[in-house]
Amino acid sequence: MKANDVAMTFWEHLEELRRRIIISVIAITVFTVLSLSFSKPIERVIKFPLETSMNTLIANAIETTIGSEGSTLGFFALTLRAGNSNIDATLMKVGPLEGIMAYLKLGITTGILLALPIIIYHIWAFVFPALNREEQRFAIPLFLIIVIFFILGATFAYFIVTPVVLQFSAQLLPELPNIWDLEKYIKFETRLILGYGIDIELPIEMACLTYI
């Protein structure tokens, strides 16, 4: 702990915490307003797993890596596209306020995600001085690993897991139409992505418990 941090009183620490919370709230508010101003791109991001099948994802990966001509894998990518079947589901609003609520929740969620770097920085800046030198040396790489693992888990869930789950769900009971509630769809997708981002941290948590 630094000398100037030791000299700070309880009320000075409380004032610093209040200042950092206010800055974080302002950042969330600003990014939320910006997100609400760009609802169409965000809507496309939300609907991407619903409108993209696994065949398309695999074919895109193959063609990006080796191209679509002159190889067995290239022919395989073309075959996948020929047999592509998008998810047969329709999103709907079941009430007059649902569109507004989904729009606001989507904007707030996006605002929080965009403000996360600022929030994490202020949490880190508040906690870091309280650690001793050995803990600081250990905390920096651990923090970076946690962030990287979370991004990998969330990305995997968004591009792979969510389209697979949606396609599997849509194919069950094929005699029934797939008409999904917009707000529940957004909640499901958000929870799945965040859940994978958090669950992938389990090896790190186990390693920390073993170290302790």
N, CA, C and O of each residue as an XYZ file, in Angstrom:
848
protein
N       0.842     -1.205      0.000
C       0.000      0.000      0.000
C       0.870      1.246      0.000
O       1.881      1.324      0.698
N       0.458      2.197     -0.785
C       1.260      3.399     -0.915
C       1.066      4.297      0.295
O       0.082      4.196      1.028
N       2.065      5.203      0.481
C       2.036      6.060      1.661
C       0.830      6.983      1.659
O       0.213      7.197      2.702
N       0.487      7.532      0.502
C      -0.640      8.459      0.462
C      -1.971      7.751      0.671
O      -2.942      8.357      1.125
N      -2.013      6.428      0.329
C      -3.220      5.661      0.578
C      -3.370      5.337      2.054
O      -4.486      5.307      2.574
N      -2.233      5.089      2.747
C      -2.275      4.812      4.176
C      -2.777      6.032      4.927
O      -3.503      5.907      5.913
N      -2.388      7.221      4.457
C      -2.750      8.453      5.151
C      -4.215      8.826      4.954
O      -4.742      9.656      5.694
N      -4.874      8.234      3.979
C      -6.269      8.573      3.724
C      -7.166      8.051      4.843
O      -6.988      6.929      5.318
N      -8.114      8.856      5.253
C      -9.062      8.456      6.284
C     -10.195      7.638      5.662
O     -10.291      7.514      4.441
N     -11.040      7.087      6.517
C     -12.184      6.312      6.044
C     -13.091      7.162      5.162
O     -13.559      6.701      4.121
N     -13.338      8.400      5.575
C     -14.222      9.280      4.815
C     -13.605      9.685      3.486
O     -14.324      9.896      2.509
N     -12.281      9.796      3.437
C     -11.606     10.100      2.169
C     -11.731      8.921      1.207
O     -11.941      9.113      0.009
N     -11.603      7.706      1.729
C     -11.815      6.528      0.881
C     -13.261      6.471      0.394
O     -13.525      6.125     -0.757
N     -14.186      6.812      1.279
C     -15.599      6.811      0.914
C     -15.887      7.852     -0.166
O     -16.679      7.607     -1.076
N     -15.247      9.001     -0.063
C     -15.413     10.052     -1.063
C     -14.840      9.617     -2.404
O     -15.429      9.881     -3.453
N     -13.691      8.950     -2.368
C     -13.106      8.444     -3.611
C     -14.025      7.407     -4.257
O     -14.216      7.409     -5.473
N     -14.596      6.515     -3.429
C     -15.523      5.510     -3.945
C     -16.744      6.176     -4.573
O     -17.186      5.774     -5.650
N     -17.288      7.191     -3.909
C     -18.445      7.911     -4.434
C     -18.125      8.550     -5.783
O     -18.932      8.494     -6.710
N     -16.948      9.156     -5.886
C     -16.546      9.815     -7.133
C     -16.440      8.803     -8.274
O     -16.869      9.079     -9.394
N     -15.873      7.644     -7.991
C     -15.704      6.635     -9.035
C     -17.053      6.031     -9.437
O     -17.262      5.708    -10.607
N     -17.961      5.879     -8.481
C     -19.299      5.379     -8.803
C     -20.040      6.371     -9.695
O     -20.699      5.973    -10.655
N     -19.933      7.665     -9.377
C     -20.595      8.697    -10.187
C     -20.059      8.681    -11.612
O     -20.832      8.765    -12.567
N     -18.743      8.575    -11.763
C     -18.146      8.527    -13.102
C     -18.650      7.310    -13.868
O     -18.953      7.409    -15.057
N     -18.743      6.164    -13.200
C     -19.219      4.942    -13.849
C     -20.675      5.077    -14.278
O     -21.043      4.645    -15.371
N     -21.508      5.673    -13.424
C     -22.921      5.871    -13.764
C     -23.062      6.818    -14.950
O     -23.891      6.592    -15.832
N     -22.257      7.876    -14.975
C     -22.288      8.812    -16.108
C     -21.886      8.093    -17.395
O     -22.495      8.305    -18.443
N     -20.862      7.243    -17.316
C     -20.421      6.495    -18.496
C     -21.528      5.575    -18.999
O     -21.766      5.494    -20.204
N     -22.211      4.877    -18.080
C     -23.315      4.003    -18.475
C     -24.426      4.813    -19.136
O     -24.986      4.391    -20.148
N     -24.744      5.970    -18.569
C     -25.807      6.819    -19.121
C     -25.469      7.293    -20.528
O     -26.312      7.243    -21.423
N     -24.238      7.753    -20.724
C     -23.815      8.254    -22.036
C     -23.870      7.141    -23.080
O     -24.401      7.337    -24.174
N     -23.321      5.971    -22.741
C     -23.304      4.869    -23.705
C     -24.707      4.318    -23.951
O     -24.996      3.839    -25.048
N     -25.578      4.380    -22.948
C     -26.960      3.942    -23.150
C     -27.674      4.853    -24.140
O     -28.375      4.373    -25.031
N     -27.499      6.162    -23.991
C     -28.108      7.115    -24.926
C     -27.581      6.884    -26.339
O     -28.348      6.909    -27.302
N     -26.277      6.660    -26.466
C     -25.699      6.382    -27.783
C     -26.250      5.086    -28.361
O     -26.528      5.001    -29.558
N     -26.409      4.071    -27.505
C     -26.938      2.787    -27.969
C     -28.369      2.927    -28.466
O     -28.739      2.336    -29.481
N     -29.174      3.705    -27.753
C     -30.554      3.922    -28.181
C     -30.624      4.692    -29.495
O     -31.610      4.593    -30.226
N     -29.577      5.458    -29.793
C     -29.526      6.216    -31.047
C     -29.136      5.340    -32.229
O     -29.392      5.697    -33.379
N     -28.514      4.187    -31.950
C     -28.078      3.268    -33.011
C     -28.741      1.912    -32.791
O     -28.058      0.895    -32.668
N     -30.050      1.898    -32.741
C     -30.779      0.670    -32.421
C     -30.723     -0.360    -33.551
O     -30.723     -1.562    -33.284
N     -30.676      0.089    -34.806
C     -30.683     -0.848    -35.932
C     -29.449     -1.751    -35.956
O     -29.604     -2.967    -36.069
N     -28.220     -1.205    -35.855
C     -27.056     -2.102    -35.807
C     -27.108     -3.061    -34.624
O     -26.731     -4.225    -34.756
N     -27.569     -2.586    -33.473
C     -27.663     -3.453    -32.296
C     -28.701     -4.544    -32.531
O     -28.512     -5.687    -32.114
N     -29.795     -4.190    -33.198
C     -30.825     -5.184    -33.516
C     -30.267     -6.276    -34.416
O     -30.599     -7.450    -34.248
N     -29.417     -5.896    -35.377
C     -28.813     -6.896    -36.262
C     -27.891     -7.822    -35.481
O     -27.831     -9.021    -35.753
N     -27.170     -7.262    -34.508
C     -26.287     -8.087    -33.675
C     -27.104     -9.080    -32.859
O     -26.725    -10.246    -32.741
N     -28.222     -8.629    -32.297
C     -29.068     -9.498    -31.487
C     -29.677    -10.624    -32.329
O     -29.780    -11.760    -31.866
N     -30.079    -10.310    -33.565
C     -30.754    -11.294    -34.409
C     -29.791    -12.179    -35.188
O     -30.226    -13.124    -35.846
N     -28.486    -11.893    -35.129
C     -27.512    -12.670    -35.898
C     -27.588    -14.167    -35.601
O     -27.654    -14.954    -36.545
N     -27.583    -14.606    -34.320
C     -27.659    -16.058    -34.062
C     -28.945    -16.689    -34.577
O     -28.961    -17.873    -34.914
N     -30.018    -15.918    -34.642
C     -31.290    -16.445    -35.128
C     -31.288    -16.598    -36.640
O     -31.949    -17.491    -37.172
N     -30.563    -15.749    -37.329
C     -30.586    -15.735    -38.791
C     -29.407    -16.468    -39.414
O     -29.265    -16.480    -40.637
N     -28.560    -17.077    -38.592
C     -27.364    -17.748    -39.091
C     -27.363    -19.199    -38.637
O     -27.475    -19.476    -37.443
N     -27.237    -20.130    -39.583
C     -27.176    -21.546    -39.242
C     -25.727    -21.983    -39.098
O     -24.810    -21.258    -39.481
N     -25.524    -23.187    -38.536
C     -24.172    -23.718    -38.376
C     -23.522    -23.967    -39.733
O     -22.313    -23.783    -39.879
N     -24.312    -24.385    -40.735
C     -23.743    -24.598    -42.069
C     -23.087    -23.330    -42.597
O     -21.986    -23.374    -43.146
N     -23.763    -22.206    -42.428
C     -23.222    -20.930    -42.894
C     -21.957    -20.556    -42.146
O     -20.993    -20.092    -42.754
N     -21.947    -20.751    -40.829
C     -20.773    -20.406    -40.029
C     -19.558    -21.227    -40.443
O     -18.466    -20.681    -40.605
N     -19.741    -22.542    -40.616
C     -18.622    -23.411    -40.996
C     -18.145    -23.078    -42.404
O     -16.941    -23.022    -42.656
N     -19.089    -22.857    -43.326
C     -18.710    -22.513    -44.700
C     -17.949    -21.196    -44.750
O     -16.968    -21.078    -45.484
N     -18.382    -20.212    -43.985
C     -17.667    -18.933    -43.935
C     -16.251    -19.119    -43.418
O     -15.311    -18.531    -43.954
N     -16.092    -19.933    -42.380
C     -14.762    -20.168    -41.807
C     -13.842    -20.840    -42.815
O     -12.675    -20.468    -42.935
N     -14.362    -21.835    -43.546
C     -13.547    -22.544    -44.539
C     -13.153    -21.615    -45.676
O     -11.990    -21.582    -46.076
N     -14.114    -20.858    -46.201
C     -13.832    -19.981    -47.331
C     -12.907    -18.837    -46.947
O     -12.110    -18.386    -47.771
N     -12.998    -18.363    -45.719
C     -12.090    -17.310    -45.264
C     -10.668    -17.831    -45.147
O      -9.710    -17.102    -45.406
N     -10.530    -19.103    -44.752
C      -9.204    -19.681    -44.519
C      -8.528    -20.125    -45.806
O      -7.370    -19.784    -46.047
N      -9.248    -20.893    -46.646
C      -8.593    -21.500    -47.810
C      -9.245    -21.134    -49.138
O      -8.725    -21.505    -50.190
N     -10.363    -20.422    -49.122
C     -11.062    -20.104    -50.355
C     -12.100    -21.162    -50.686
O     -12.186    -22.192    -50.016
N     -12.883    -20.907    -51.715
C     -13.990    -21.812    -52.062
C     -13.722    -22.634    -53.312
O     -14.607    -23.364    -53.760
N     -12.531    -22.539    -53.887
C     -12.257    -23.254    -55.131
C     -10.951    -24.025    -55.016
O     -10.046    -23.657    -54.267
N     -10.882    -25.114    -55.789
C      -9.622    -25.815    -55.947
C      -9.211    -26.697    -54.790
O      -8.031    -27.034    -54.692
N     -10.116    -27.092    -53.905
C      -9.755    -27.971    -52.797
C     -10.987    -28.727    -52.337
O     -12.123    -28.329    -52.594
N     -10.725    -29.834    -51.647
C     -11.823    -30.650    -51.122
C     -12.633    -29.878    -50.092
O     -13.862    -29.938    -50.082
N     -11.927    -29.143    -49.215
C     -12.627    -28.364    -48.196
C     -13.457    -27.246    -48.822
O     -14.537    -26.913    -48.332
N     -12.937    -26.661    -49.922
C     -13.705    -25.640    -50.616
C     -15.001    -26.203    -51.179
O     -16.053    -25.569    -51.102
N     -14.913    -27.411    -51.749
C     -16.123    -28.072    -52.250
C     -17.077    -28.393    -51.099
O     -18.295    -28.281    -51.236
N     -16.497    -28.795    -49.959
C     -17.319    -29.087    -48.778
C     -18.074    -27.843    -48.316
O     -19.232    -27.927    -47.907
N     -17.406    -26.679    -48.386
C     -18.058    -25.425    -47.994
C     -19.237    -25.119    -48.914
O     -20.294    -24.689    -48.453
N     -19.050    -25.345    -50.233
C     -20.146    -25.118    -51.177
C     -21.309    -26.070    -50.917
O     -22.474    -25.693    -51.041
N     -20.972    -27.320    -50.550
C     -22.012    -28.300    -50.228
C     -22.812    -27.868    -49.004
O     -24.034    -28.010    -48.960
N     -22.101    -27.341    -48.016
C     -22.782    -26.862    -46.813
C     -23.752    -25.734    -47.138
O     -24.867    -25.688    -46.617
N     -23.314    -24.826    -48.006
C     -24.199    -23.713    -48.370
C     -25.425    -24.213    -49.143
O     -26.529    -23.693    -48.980
N     -25.214    -25.231    -49.985
C     -26.335    -25.766    -50.759
C     -27.383    -26.404    -49.849
O     -28.582    -26.341    -50.120
N     -26.909    -27.019    -48.768
C     -27.837    -27.658    -47.841
C     -28.201    -26.784    -46.666
O     -28.708    -27.273    -45.657
N     -27.945    -25.493    -46.787
C     -28.183    -24.589    -45.663
C     -29.676    -24.443    -45.370
O     -30.501    -24.333    -46.277
N     -29.992    -24.446    -44.084
C     -31.378    -24.221    -43.661
C     -31.374    -23.251    -42.494
O     -30.918    -23.580    -41.399
N     -31.883    -22.063    -42.734
C     -31.931    -21.075    -41.668
C     -32.975    -21.461    -40.625
O     -33.849    -22.288    -40.883
N     -32.874    -20.862    -39.466
C     -33.795    -21.163    -38.378
C     -35.165    -20.592    -38.718
O     -35.310    -19.398    -38.979
N     -36.162    -21.463    -38.709
C     -37.521    -21.045    -39.062
C     -38.229    -20.563    -37.802
O     -38.960    -21.321    -37.165
N     -38.011    -19.313    -37.450
C     -38.629    -18.744    -36.254
C     -38.904    -17.266    -36.490
O     -38.193    -16.597    -37.240
N     -39.938    -16.777    -35.841
C     -40.341    -15.381    -35.968
C     -40.410    -14.739    -34.596
O     -40.990    -15.298    -33.665
N     -39.813    -13.561    -34.475
C     -39.900    -12.816    -33.220
C     -41.149    -11.946    -33.244
O     -41.498    -11.375    -34.277
N     -41.818    -11.850    -32.102
C     -43.042    -11.060    -32.058
C     -43.132    -10.293    -30.743
O     -42.520    -10.660    -29.740
N     -43.908     -9.228    -30.780
C     -44.212     -8.439    -29.581
C     -45.625     -8.798    -29.136
O     -46.570     -8.707    -29.920
N     -45.767     -9.207    -27.874
C     -47.059     -9.707    -27.405
C     -47.852     -8.650    -26.638
O     -48.922     -8.947    -26.108
N     -47.345     -7.438    -26.575
C     -48.063     -6.383    -25.872
C     -47.663     -5.024    -26.392
O     -46.617     -4.895    -27.029
N     -48.468     -3.999    -26.139
C     -48.167     -2.664    -26.666
C     -46.895     -2.054    -26.098
O     -46.259     -1.226    -26.750
N     -46.516     -2.458    -24.880
C     -45.327     -1.892    -24.252
C     -44.088     -2.760    -24.426
O     -42.985     -2.341    -24.073
N     -44.255     -3.963    -24.965
C     -43.112     -4.875    -25.028
C     -42.009     -4.360    -25.943
O     -40.825     -4.503    -25.641
N     -42.404     -3.759    -27.066
C     -41.393     -3.210    -27.961
C     -40.587     -2.116    -27.287
O     -39.368     -2.045    -27.443
N     -41.278     -1.255    -26.530
C     -40.588     -0.170    -25.826
C     -39.659     -0.730    -24.752
O     -38.512     -0.298    -24.630
N     -40.164     -1.706    -23.965
C     -39.359     -2.277    -22.883
C     -38.146     -3.021    -23.434
O     -37.044     -2.909    -22.896
N     -38.353     -3.784    -24.513
C     -37.234     -4.501    -25.121
C     -36.202     -3.523    -25.672
O     -34.997     -3.746    -25.553
N     -36.682     -2.446    -26.271
C     -35.803     -1.406    -26.817
C     -34.968     -0.764    -25.715
O     -33.763     -0.570    -25.875
N     -35.618     -0.432    -24.585
C     -34.904      0.188    -23.466
C     -33.921     -0.788    -22.824
O     -32.780     -0.423    -22.542
N     -34.360     -2.029    -22.593
C     -33.471     -3.021    -21.981
C     -32.263     -3.293    -22.868
O     -31.142     -3.441    -22.382
N     -32.504     -3.356    -24.164
C     -31.407     -3.581    -25.105
C     -30.418     -2.429    -25.069
O     -29.207     -2.646    -25.089
N     -30.934     -1.195    -25.017
C     -30.059     -0.028    -24.952
C     -29.272      0.032    -23.660
O     -28.082      0.348    -23.669
N     -29.934     -0.274    -22.533
C     -29.248     -0.236    -21.237
C     -28.189     -1.328    -21.149
O     -27.079     -1.087    -20.675
N     -28.536     -2.543    -21.613
C     -27.567     -3.643    -21.590
C     -26.349     -3.317    -22.439
O     -25.214     -3.542    -22.020
N     -26.588     -2.784    -23.639
C     -25.475     -2.405    -24.510
C     -24.659     -1.282    -23.890
O     -23.431     -1.283    -23.980
N     -25.338     -0.314    -23.257
C     -24.629      0.780    -22.594
C     -23.725      0.284    -21.482
O     -22.602      0.765    -21.333
N     -24.209     -0.684    -20.693
C     -23.388     -1.252    -19.614
C     -22.182     -1.984    -20.187
O     -21.069     -1.851    -19.678
N     -22.406     -2.762    -21.254
C     -21.297     -3.501    -21.867
C     -20.238     -2.555    -22.427
O     -19.042     -2.794    -22.264
N     -20.674     -1.481    -23.084
C     -19.721     -0.524    -23.644
C     -18.991      0.247    -22.552
O     -17.841      0.649    -22.731
N     -19.660      0.452    -21.420
C     -19.037      1.188    -20.314
C     -18.183      0.297    -19.419
O     -17.519      0.794    -18.509
N     -18.192     -1.014    -19.664
C     -17.446     -1.939    -18.801
C     -15.963     -1.592    -18.661
O     -15.437     -1.651    -17.549
N     -15.261     -1.228    -19.756
C     -13.845     -0.861    -19.571
C     -13.649      0.268    -18.562
O     -12.714      0.232    -17.761
N     -14.530      1.271    -18.599
C     -14.428      2.384    -17.648
C     -14.756      1.909    -16.235
O     -14.070      2.272    -15.279
N     -15.805      1.098    -16.105
C     -16.197      0.586    -14.787
C     -15.087     -0.270    -14.189
O     -14.730     -0.115    -13.021
N     -14.545     -1.175    -15.002
C     -13.477     -2.059    -14.520
C     -12.249     -1.251    -14.125
O     -11.595     -1.550    -13.126
N     -11.940     -0.223    -14.915
C     -10.783      0.614    -14.582
C     -10.946      1.257    -13.210
O     -10.003      1.264    -12.419
N     -12.127      1.796    -12.917
C     -12.329      2.487    -11.642
C     -12.382      1.502    -10.469
O     -11.937      1.827     -9.368
N     -12.920      0.313    -10.699
C     -12.854     -0.715     -9.649
C     -11.405     -1.079     -9.369
O     -10.982     -1.189     -8.218
N     -10.656     -1.262    -10.448
C      -9.239     -1.626    -10.324
C      -8.452     -0.515     -9.636
O      -7.638     -0.785     -8.753
N      -8.688      0.726    -10.036
C      -7.957      1.858     -9.458
C      -8.278      2.042     -7.979
O      -7.445      2.541     -7.221
N      -9.482      1.642     -7.563
C      -9.857      1.777     -6.155
C      -9.273      0.649     -5.305
O      -8.851      0.878     -4.171
N      -9.250     -0.567     -5.851
C      -8.813     -1.737     -5.077
C      -7.302     -1.925     -5.122
O      -6.699     -2.322     -4.125
N      -6.685     -1.645     -6.263
C      -5.273     -1.976     -6.478
C      -4.333     -1.385     -5.425
O      -3.448     -2.101     -4.957
N      -4.479     -0.108     -5.025
C      -3.547      0.445     -4.027
C      -3.609     -0.260     -2.673
O      -2.663     -0.177     -1.890
N      -4.719     -0.955     -2.389
C      -4.844     -1.640     -1.099
C      -4.080     -2.954     -1.061
O      -3.913     -3.536      0.011
N      -3.612     -3.434     -2.217
C      -2.869     -4.689     -2.270
C      -1.401     -4.439     -1.988
O      -0.865     -3.378     -2.306
N      -0.753     -5.437     -1.382
C       0.689     -5.319     -1.176
C       1.411     -5.616     -2.484
O       0.779     -5.966     -3.481
N       2.727     -5.478     -2.480
C       3.492     -5.594     -3.722
C       3.356     -6.981     -4.349
O       3.215     -7.102     -5.566
N       3.398     -8.024     -3.524
C       3.290     -9.382     -4.055
C       1.903     -9.633     -4.646
O       1.776    -10.260     -5.698
N       0.872     -9.145     -3.972
C      -0.492     -9.308     -4.474
C      -0.704     -8.518     -5.759
O      -1.412     -8.980     -6.654
N      -0.106     -7.344     -5.866
C      -0.221     -6.556     -7.088
C       0.429     -7.274     -8.266
O      -0.112     -7.271     -9.372
N       1.572     -7.883     -8.035
C       2.263     -8.602     -9.100
C       1.453     -9.809     -9.564
O       1.484    -10.166    -10.741
N       0.733    -10.431     -8.646
C      -0.092    -11.585     -8.973
C      -1.420    -11.161     -9.604
O      -1.960    -11.869    -10.454
N      -1.942    -10.005     -9.186
C      -3.278     -9.584     -9.610
C      -3.319     -9.132    -11.065
O      -4.314     -9.366    -11.751
N      -2.257     -8.489    -11.551
C      -2.269     -7.953    -12.917
C      -2.427     -9.052    -13.970
O      -3.347     -8.966    -14.784
N      -1.561    -10.096    -13.993
C      -1.772    -11.156    -14.994
C      -3.078    -11.914    -14.784
O      -3.713    -12.336    -15.750
N      -3.487    -12.092    -13.515
C      -4.755    -12.777    -13.250
C      -5.923    -11.998    -13.841
O      -6.832    -12.584    -14.429
N      -5.896    -10.693    -13.684
C      -6.962     -9.845    -14.224
C      -7.023     -9.959    -15.745
O      -8.108    -10.076    -16.315
N      -5.864     -9.925    -16.406
C      -5.826    -10.034    -17.867
C      -6.347    -11.390    -18.331
O      -7.078    -11.468    -19.319
N      -5.977    -12.460    -17.626
C      -6.439    -13.801    -17.985
C      -7.954    -13.901    -17.846
O      -8.624    -14.480    -18.701
N      -8.491    -13.336    -16.765
C      -9.940    -13.371    -16.542
C     -10.677    -12.659    -17.672
O     -11.678    -13.167    -18.179
N     -10.188    -11.488    -18.068
C     -10.829    -10.727    -19.148
C     -10.779    -11.500    -20.463
O     -11.777    -11.571    -21.180
N      -9.617    -12.083    -20.783
C      -9.460    -12.830    -22.034
C     -10.375    -14.048    -22.052
O     -11.038    -14.314    -23.055
N     -10.413    -14.788    -20.946
C     -11.263    -15.979    -20.877
C     -12.739    -15.610    -21.013
O     -13.500    -16.314    -21.677
N     -13.139    -14.513    -20.385
C     -14.543    -14.098    -20.483
C     -14.901    -13.764    -21.931
O     -15.960    -14.162    -22.414
N     -14.029    -13.039    -22.621
C     -14.281    -12.679    -24.018
C     -14.365    -13.928    -24.889
O     -15.232    -14.023    -25.758
N     -13.461    -14.891    -24.659
C     -13.477    -16.134    -25.434
C     -14.770    -16.909    -25.198
O     -15.387    -17.398    -26.145
N     -15.178    -17.022    -23.935
C     -16.408    -17.747    -23.623
C     -17.639    -17.085    -24.209
O     -18.501    -17.764    -24.766
N     -17.733    -15.764    -24.090
C     -18.880    -15.040    -24.631
C     -18.914    -15.120    -26.158
O     -19.985    -15.262    -26.749
N     -17.741    -15.028    -26.799
C     -17.668    -15.126    -28.260
C     -18.092    -16.505    -28.742
O     -18.838    -16.628    -29.713
N     -17.613    -17.545    -28.059
C     -17.986    -18.920    -28.408
C     -19.495    -19.117    -28.279
O     -20.117    -19.751    -29.131
N     -20.079    -18.576    -27.217
C     -21.522    -18.710    -27.010
C     -22.309    -17.969    -28.086
O     -23.337    -18.459    -28.554
N     -21.832    -16.794    -28.478
C     -22.557    -15.973    -29.452
C     -22.529    -16.587    -30.851
O     -23.558    -16.657    -31.522
N     -21.341    -17.036    -31.291
C     -21.190    -17.507    -32.665
C     -21.499    -18.989    -32.840
O     -21.877    -19.404    -33.936
N     -21.351    -19.799    -31.796
C     -21.501    -21.246    -31.932
C     -22.692    -21.782    -31.139
O     -23.610    -22.371    -31.710
N     -22.674    -21.575    -29.829
C     -23.666    -22.218    -28.963
C     -25.077    -21.697    -29.230
O     -26.010    -22.484    -29.389
N     -25.237    -20.375    -29.279
C     -26.578    -19.806    -29.446
C     -27.242    -20.239    -30.751
O     -28.401    -20.652    -30.709
N     -26.569    -20.169    -31.925
C     -27.218    -20.664    -33.146
C     -27.590    -22.140    -33.073
O     -28.645    -22.537    -33.567
N     -26.722    -22.967    -32.453
C     -27.015    -24.401    -32.340
C     -28.247    -24.635    -31.470
O     -29.135    -25.403    -31.840
N     -28.300    -23.975    -30.321
C     -29.438    -24.141    -29.406
C     -30.734    -23.660    -30.061
O     -31.768    -24.320    -29.956
N     -30.679    -22.521    -30.730
C     -31.878    -21.988    -31.378
C     -32.358    -22.906    -32.500
O     -33.557    -23.138    -32.654
N     -31.410    -23.426    -33.282
C     -31.790    -24.309    -34.377
C     -32.381    -25.613    -33.845
O     -33.363    -26.121    -34.386
N     -31.780    -26.150    -32.787
C     -32.296    -27.380    -32.184
C     -33.704    -27.164    -31.632
O     -34.587    -28.002    -31.820
N     -33.907    -26.043    -30.956
C     -35.218    -25.740    -30.385
C     -36.271    -25.553    -31.471
O     -37.412    -25.988    -31.320
N     -35.881    -24.903    -32.567
C     -36.834    -24.644    -33.648
C     -37.261    -25.924    -34.355
O     -38.362    -25.994    -34.902
N     -36.384    -26.950    -34.347
C     -36.690    -28.194    -35.055
C     -37.509    -29.172    -34.219
O     -38.035    -30.149    -34.752
N     -37.623    -28.919    -32.909
C     -38.463    -29.765    -32.070
C     -39.942    -29.469    -32.337
O     -40.326    -28.319    -32.552
N     -40.762    -30.523    -32.319
C     -42.200    -30.374    -32.592
C     -42.426    -29.551    -33.863
O     -42.996    -28.462    -33.803
N     -41.979    -30.070    -35.015
C     -42.019    -29.288    -36.265
C     -43.425    -28.909    -36.712
O     -43.592    -27.995    -37.520
N     -44.446    -29.609    -36.190
C     -45.809    -29.266    -36.597
C     -46.292    -27.960    -35.976
O     -47.315    -27.416    -36.393
N     -45.556    -27.451    -34.975
C     -45.932    -26.198    -34.330
C     -45.072    -25.051    -34.855
O     -43.865    -25.225    -35.024
N     -45.660    -23.884    -35.116
C     -44.864    -22.738    -35.594
C     -43.988    -22.178    -34.474
O     -44.353    -22.222    -33.299
N     -42.838    -21.657    -34.859
C     -41.913    -21.043    -33.898
C     -42.154    -19.537    -33.866
O     -41.608    -18.797    -34.684
N     -42.965    -19.096    -32.928
C     -43.242    -17.671    -32.740
C     -42.746    -17.310    -31.351
O     -43.382    -17.639    -30.350
N     -41.610    -16.634    -31.295
C     -40.916    -16.408    -30.027
C     -41.106    -14.974    -29.552
O     -41.074    -14.022    -30.331
N     -41.302    -14.863    -28.265
C     -41.457    -13.555    -27.634
C     -40.142    -12.780    -27.698
O     -39.095    -13.309    -27.324
N     -40.186    -11.547    -28.161
C     -38.980    -10.741    -28.361
C     -38.206    -10.547    -27.064
O     -36.991    -10.741    -27.027
N     -38.913    -10.163    -25.994
C     -38.232     -9.882    -24.733
C     -37.596    -11.143    -24.154
O     -36.482    -11.093    -23.631
N     -38.301    -12.276    -24.245
C     -37.746    -13.534    -23.736
C     -36.555    -13.994    -24.575
O     -35.602    -14.568    -24.048
N     -36.616    -13.738    -25.881
C     -35.494    -14.099    -26.750
C     -34.242    -13.321    -26.368
O     -33.159    -13.897    -26.263
N     -34.386    -12.010    -26.161
C     -33.241    -11.183    -25.776
C     -32.694    -11.622    -24.425
O     -31.480    -11.698    -24.239
N     -33.593    -11.913    -23.475
C     -33.166    -12.357    -22.150
C     -32.421    -13.693    -22.234
O     -31.389    -13.875    -21.588
N     -32.952    -14.626    -23.037
C     -32.308    -15.929    -23.199
C     -30.917    -15.790    -23.804
O     -29.955    -16.378    -23.311
N     -30.820    -15.011    -24.872
C     -29.534    -14.847    -25.553
C     -28.511    -14.171    -24.639
O     -27.354    -14.588    -24.588
N     -28.929    -13.140    -23.924
C     -28.018    -12.429    -23.026
C     -27.526    -13.333    -21.909
O     -26.333    -13.353    -21.605
N     -28.434    -14.081    -21.298
C     -28.050    -14.972    -20.203
C     -27.123    -16.078    -20.674
O     -26.186    -16.451    -19.967
N     -27.381    -16.605    -21.866
C     -26.532    -17.675    -22.392
C     -25.118    -17.174    -22.647
O     -24.148    -17.847    -22.297
N     -24.994    -16.001    -23.253
C     -23.675    -15.447    -23.562
C     -22.920    -15.091    -22.285
O     -21.748    -15.436    -22.139
N     -23.587    -14.403    -21.361
C     -22.938    -14.052    -20.094
C     -22.613    -15.301    -19.284
O     -21.573    -15.368    -18.628
N     -23.508    -16.296    -19.330
C     -23.270    -17.532    -18.586
C     -22.024    -18.252    -19.060
O     -21.234    -18.723    -18.242
N     -21.835    -18.346    -20.373
C     -20.633    -18.990    -20.906
C     -19.393    -18.171    -20.583
O     -18.338    -18.727    -20.278
N     -19.519    -16.851    -20.650
C     -18.373    -16.014    -20.308
C     -17.936    -16.186    -18.872
O     -16.743    -16.139    -18.572
N     -18.911    -16.389    -17.964
C     -18.592    -16.574    -16.542
C     -18.157    -18.010    -16.258
O     -17.218    -18.231    -15.494
N     -18.839    -18.997    -16.870
C     -18.524    -20.403    -16.596
C     -17.113    -20.779    -17.023
O     -16.479    -21.634    -16.404
N     -16.625    -20.143    -18.077
C     -15.283    -20.482    -18.549
C     -14.202    -20.024    -17.575
O     -13.038    -20.408    -17.694
N     -14.606    -19.192    -16.604
C     -13.666    -18.749    -15.573
C     -13.439    -19.817    -14.501
O     -12.571    -19.652    -13.643
N     -14.210    -20.913    -14.539
C     -14.126    -21.929    -13.484
C     -12.713    -22.475    -13.279
O     -12.290    -22.607    -12.130
N     -11.952    -22.805    -14.352
C     -10.577    -23.275    -14.118
C      -9.718    -22.256    -13.373
O      -8.883    -22.629    -12.548
N      -9.922    -20.970    -13.664
C      -9.159    -19.930    -12.966
C      -9.552    -19.892    -11.495
O      -8.696    -19.762    -10.621
N     -10.858    -20.006    -11.224
C     -11.318    -19.998     -9.836
C     -10.759    -21.188     -9.068
O     -10.339    -21.046     -7.920
N     -10.752    -22.367     -9.700
C     -10.209    -23.560     -9.042
C      -8.718    -23.405     -8.778
O      -8.224    -23.811     -7.726
N      -7.997    -22.813     -9.741
C      -6.560    -22.597     -9.550
C      -6.300    -21.627     -8.404
O      -5.370    -21.823     -7.621
N      -7.122    -20.578     -8.305
C      -6.962    -19.607     -7.210
C      -7.236    -20.252     -5.860
O      -6.520    -19.996     -4.892
N      -8.285    -21.101     -5.789
C      -8.594    -21.789     -4.539
C      -7.473    -22.744     -4.149
O      -7.140    -22.878     -2.972
N      -6.890    -23.413     -5.156
C      -5.766    -24.308     -4.877
C      -4.563    -23.534     -4.363
O      -3.858    -23.977     -3.457
N      -4.341    -22.354     -4.966
C      -3.209    -21.522     -4.543
C      -3.393    -21.030     -3.113
O      -2.445    -20.992     -2.329
N      -4.645    -20.650     -2.783
C      -4.923    -20.151     -1.439
C      -4.797    -21.261     -0.417
O      -4.997    -21.028      0.775
